[in-house]
Amino acid sequence: MADAAGVTAAAAPGLPVAAGRERDKEKDERRRWAARCSFAVLGIMSTLLVYGVLQEKIMRIPYGVEKEFFRYSLFLVFCNRITTSMVSAMVLLGSKKSLDPVAPLHKYGVVSISNILTTTCQYEALKYVSFPVQTLAKCAKMIPVMIWGTIIMRKKYGGKDYFFAVIVTMGCSLFILYPASMDVSPFNKGRESTIWGVSLMLGYLGFDGFTSTFQDKLFKGYDMEIHNQIFYTTMCSCVLSLSGLILQNHLIPAVDFMFRHPDCFTDVVILSSVATASQFFISYTIRTFGALTFATIMTTRQLVSILLSCVWFVHPLSWTQWVGAAIVFGALYTKSFLRSKPQKPAVTSPPRGSSPNPPNNS
């Protein structure tokens, strides 16, 4: 009995030590998660802010004394993708990782096609709608992400997710449908051009939601490095975009435009560089936090981009647009606040045959 008591007494002091180690371990894990999240947010914010300013300048501001507009959206896609593919190849070779595809090539091709359509719609839409309109409309990408997540990933979203998605869409609609009369695109020739610009934005949202969701599926379905997916996806994009330029007879005119306007060439080089950097940050974010979390992280970036564009390119906003913007960002930040609150554990047990853990909707 004495020996048992001694063992108990000796073990008792170790219990607080073990609990303290567990708490320290949890704190370290939270710090690492916060560091990864900060890295993703700062990387996406900085690269995409520069990217947004440059893409608006290239597509909406004329070059030279002749005031020529750059019209070759697919050429920008090609420049962005070939830069990204070269950088990802160098990273894989430098880290001595295999260049062999992890997934079937056609799955990389699916992401590539969707990504090309996303970027092309984005550039083309800038000919007909202002950058603040395009940027705020991107906040509505939560809806296509949820739709594609349900179809592709078999995810289930709660009523709050759909409620906030509808509110955001309403705010975006106000912002798009009631622009200030002074904000006229040089390409705009009437109401039909505005409708075409909105249609391009809808295409952008649909393709972009599919791209991020399918990337999320590839990361979860295969033991895939970020650079491996980027390399094969961008290589497919290079082939497809170059083929499109040749078929449309836009390759030579685009190169000629670069030679006649060296400042445009400089803008395209910087645009491709920050687009490459942003692609790595985006892929890292999707792989680490998921597609819907990536869409939520973009919220602050959208707000800063709109304010920066309004100041830099003097875009007037109507009072209705300010109301729409307040609705959008108010809903998004409220949703983020509610998601950050600790959830109460469920009191009912899951049905037989189902997973004891809820689907990861982050």
N, C-alpha and C positions, 0 to 999 in steps of 0.2 A: 504493500500500500504506500509505504514511504517512497519507494522508487517511482511509482506511478505519479505521486504528487510532485516529485522532483522533476519528472519529465514534463508534466503539465506546466509547472512554474517556469521551466526553462524555455518551453515553447511559446508561452504567453508574450514575452517581450518581442518575439519575432513577428507577431501578428501586425502590430502597427507599422513595423518596418516594411513588411510585404505590402500593406495597404498604401503606404507612402510611395513605394516604388511603382505601384499600379497607377496612382494619381500622377506621378511624374511622367510615366509612360503615356498616359492620356494627354497630358499637357504638351509633351513633345509632338505627339501625333497631330494635335490641333495646330501647333505652330507650323509644322510641316505643311498641313493642308492650307493654312492661311498664306504661307509663303508661295505655294504653288498657285493659289488663286490670284494673289497679287501679281505674280509673274505673268500669268495669262492675261489679266485685265490691263496691266500697263503695256504689255506687248501689243495687244490688239488695239488699244486706244491710240498709242503713239503712231503705229504704222498706218492704221486706217484713217486717221485724221489727215496725215500727209497725203495718203492715197486719194481721199475724197476731194481735197482741194485741187490736186493735180488733174484728176479726171474731169472735173468741171472746167478747169482752165483749158484743157486740150479740146474738149468737145464743144465748148460754148464761146470761147474767146478767139477772135480771128488772129492770124499770124501775118506778118509782113505789111508792107505799104499797100499791097493789093487787098488786104483784109480777107484772106482766104481762110475758110473753115476746114478743119480736119474732119473727114467723113468716113474713115476706114476703121470701124469699130473692131472688126475681126483681126486687123493687124495688131492692135493693142493686145488682144487676147493672145495672139501668137508670140509677141515679144515677152509678155508676162510669163507664159508657160515655158518657153524655151529657157528663160533665165532660171526659173524654179527647178526645171529638170536638171540643168547643169549643176546647180548648187547641191541638190539632193544626191546626185551621183557622186560628187566630190566628198560629201559627208559620209556616204556609205563606203566608198573606197578608203577614205582616211581612217575610218573606224574599223576597217577590215571586216565589214559585215557583208553577207552574201547579197549579190545583185539578183539572185533568182527570185521569181515571183512567188509569193506565199499563197495567193488566191488565184483562181482561174483568170486568165487574161481578160475574158469577156466581162468580168465583174469590175475590173479596173476601167474597162471601156465604158460601162454604164455610168460610172461616176464622172468620167471624162466628158461624155456627151452632155450630161446634165449640167456639168460645170461650165462648159462652153456656152450652152444656151442661156444659163444664168448670167454670165458676164456680158454676153452680147446684148441681151435684153436691157441690162443695166446701162451700158454705154449708149445704146440707141435711144433709150427713154430720155436721156439728158438733152436730146435734140428738141424735145417737145414739152418737158416739164422741168421746173427748176430743181436744183440740188436739194434745197430744204424739203420740197414736196416728195422727192424720191426718197430722201433719208427717213422722213417720218413714216412713209408708207412701208419701209422695211421693218418697222416695229410690228406690223401685222403678220410677220413671218411665223409668229407663234401658232397661228391657225393651220397653215400648211404643215408645220412640223408635227403638230398633234395629229393631223389627218394621216400623214405618211407614217408617223409612229404607230398609229393604230393598225394600218394596213400592213406595213413591213415588219415592225417589231412586235406586233400583237400587244402593245401597251394599252393600259386603261387609265384614263384621266378622270379626275373628279369634277363635280359640278362647278367648283370655284374656278378651275382652269378654263372651262368653257365660258363662264360668266365674264371673267376678265378678258378673254380673247374677244368676245363680242363688244365689250366696252371699248377696247383698243381699236377695233375695226371702225366703230362709230366715230371715234375721235379722228382717225385717219381720213375717213370719208369727209368730215367737215373741213379738214385741212386741204384736201385735194379739190373739193368741189367749189370752194369759195376763196380763190386766190385774189391777191391785190391786183387791180387792173394794170398797174405800172410794170408788173413782172412778166414781161413778154419775151419768149425765146426767139432768137433770130431765125430759127427754123419754122416757127409757128405760123401757119397760114390760115388759121381759123379754128372753129370748134372741132372739126374732124381730126385735126392734128393733135389736139388735147386728148380726145378720146383714144387716139392711137397711142399716145404716150402713156395713158393710164392702162391700156391693154398690155403694153410692154411691161409695165410694172407688175401687173397681175401674173404675166408669164414669168417674170423674175422671181416673184414670191413662190410660185408653184415649183419651179425648177430648183430654187435654192433650198426649199424645205426638203425636197426629195434628196438633194445632194448630201446635206448634213446628216440626214437620217440613214441613208444608205452607207455613208462613211462610218457612222456609229455601228451599224450592223456588221460591217467588215472587221472593225476593230474587235468587236465582241465575238465574232464567229471564227476568227483566225488569230493565231499568235503572231501579230503583224506589227512590225516597227513603223513608226510614223514616217520615216524617210522612205521606206519601201513603198508605202502606199502613194506618197507624193510623187516619187520618181516614175512609177508606172502610169499613174493617172495623168501626170503632166506630159509624159512622152506620147501617150495616146492623144492628148489635147493638141500637141504640136503637129502631129500628122494630120489630124482632122482640120485644124484651123488653117494650116498651110494649104491643104487641098481646097478648102473653101475659098481662100484668097486667089488661088490659081484659076479655079472655075469661074469666079466672078470677075477676073481680070483686074483685081485690086492690088496685087502685090507690087507691080512695077510703079503704078501711080503713088502708092503709099511711100515707097522708098524714095521716089523722086521728090515727094513733098518734104521728106526728111532732109534731103540735100539742099533744097531751096530755102529751108527754114531751120537752121541749126539750133535755134532756141527750142523748137518743137522736138528735135532729136534729144536735146538735154532733158526736156520734160518727160519724154517716153522712157529714157534710161532710168531716171529717178523713180518714175511710176513703176517700172518693172522690178526695180530693186525693193521698194517697199511692199509691192504686191507679193514678192517672194517671201519676204520676212513675215508678212501677215499670214501667208498660207501655212507656215510652220507653226505660228502661234494658234491659228484656228484649229489645225489638226491636233495639236497638243491639247487644246481645250476640249474638243469633242471627245478625244480618247480618254481624258482624265475625268471630265465632269458630265459628259453626255450632250446630246443635241439641244435639248430644251434649256439646259443651263447655259449653253453657249448663246442661245437666243436672248436669254435674260441678261447676261453679262453685257450684251451689246447696247443695252438701254442707255446707259450714261454716255457712251460713245456717240449714239445718235443725237442726243441733246446737245452735246458740245459741238458736234459737226454742224448742226443746224445754226447755232449761234455764230460759229466761226464763218460759215458761208454767208450768212446775212450781213456780217460786218465786212468781210473781205470783198464780196461781189455785189454789195448793196442790194440785197433782195428785200423789198418791202413786204411786210406781212399784214394782212387784214386782221381786224379784231376777231373775226370768226376763226381765223387760223390760229390765233393765240389761244382761243377757247379750246379748239380741237387739240392743240399741242398739250395744254394743261390736262385735258381728259386722258390723253394717251399716257403721258409720263406719270400722272397721278395714279392711274390704274396699275401701271407697271411697278412703280415703287411700293404701292400698297400690297401688291401681290408678293413682291420680294420680302416685305416686312412680315407678312403672314406666314410665308414659307420658312422664315428664320426662327419663328417661335417654336419651342419644343412641343411635340405632339404627345397627347396622352396615349398610353398603351391601350390596345383594343381589349375589351372584356370578353368578347365572343371568340371562340376558337374557329379556325378556318374549316371550310367543308372538307370532307374526306377526299383525298386525292389531289388537293390543291397545295400550292407552296405555302409554308407558314409565314413567309416574308412577302410584303406587298410589292408590286412592281416598282422598279426604280424609275420614277418620273422626272428625276433631276436632269 
